[in-house]
Amino acid sequence: MSGCAGKENQGKKETEIDNGMAEESDREIFVEIERTQILVKNLFTSMPATPVNAIILVFIFWDVIPRNSLVTWCLINIVFVLVRYVVIGFYRHGFKKDNYLLWQKILLFSFVIAGLLFGSIGLFFIHTSRLEYLVFLYFIVGGMVAGSLGSYHNNLAMFFSYSIAVFFIPTAVLFTLGTEITTSMAFLGLIFFALMSVNAKRMNSDLREFLVLRYDNNLLVEQLNREKGNTETLNQELVLKNEALERISRIDPLTGLKNRYYLFDILKPRIENEVNSLWMEKNGINKRDKAYLKGYGVISIDIDHFKRVNDTYGHTSGDMVLKQFSKKLCESVRQEDVVGRIGGEEFVIILKDIKETNLGDLAEKIRLCVANTGFKVTDNREIRLTCSLGFVFYPFFNHHPGGIGVHHIFYLVDKALYVAKKNGRNLAVKVTCTEHDSRDPLLIEAITKDLKKAIDTGQILFEF
């Protein structure tokens, strides 16, 4: 076991090392590409200095250097600048992350050639006694080196290839002349070049640190965006799962019908909120007209002698009967009506926008449908069943629709169901009230407050 754990830890360490090396490699590639991009941008704006300086030198040295040679030198430098602009154009259209090394080599070659071409003017002064012109040239190439420091320090290879090439020939010529003045100037030039080199390295190091920080910052932003995206995805999944759980919590898993939670905690307050507006005429006066006003119908249904099904044919058969029974109930009502199973073999139907005169017909239709249906059980057998129903119309009072709550209605249909069972089953029993049309709010309140007493005194009746 310890050996396996050791191998697992070693594997994790190797993976971490590999990931770290890959990340470091990506960082270096990013830095090099950014350096190249900055270099090309600076090169585009700094190259005009070459033809400008070349033209200035032509005017200054017009009477010092053979004119044909001088003009040829100037034209070659100008043409090569144009060639480099063409190269930049190809770079901008053809640069890709995987070919940046090739472009770095191409650019490096162009820097070497450019430096040699411009610095080659020093060769014209190898056998000259016109030191003042050589000094002027040395200041020009020194300025070219200083300018390259600002433009090309982001890539030391490019900076040194150009600055050494452009500075080397005039410096060598000064040493070759061998006078005290030229030798001193050459040494001063070398000191100047050393200072430029130190500054170039410092500026290059600062730029690299900046680019590394930019890479790390970009990487952090990407990680944060990924985490944000992952969090949003997880939140969406959580919302969907919560909605699914909420749906599941409202559904009976066996029959797919609404369960007790939905009927009593979700649907009940919704019905109570709607009932007053449902029974309010446009002028705002509560008034019930039996000819057209509709309301809710509540039917409680219980399968008769269902225990015998489980005892005789087994619980699998009982589940089969419950599913078939649920399907029959759903087929008997409209799609907008709610059919629910509140436990065991007991079901509830909530009917919306139904007339009171039609409620009894529907209850009787359901009773007959169940009695005339053969229910499949195990071993391909078929049995007959009956059911008992209790039903009530809601609002229960014509002129006080909010006088009784939905929980009272469920209590009354349960009592009606009990009456149906007590009177031989296979019955549909309706709950009515002798004070159905009463306008007395105190009387309505008294009935609602003690429904059992109202039943015992005959104010609430059960008809079948």
Summary of the structure (lengths in Angstrom):
residues: 464
radius of gyration: 49.0
end to end distance: 77.5
largest distance: 140.5
contacts: 1401
relative contact order: 0.06
helix: 70%
strand: 12%
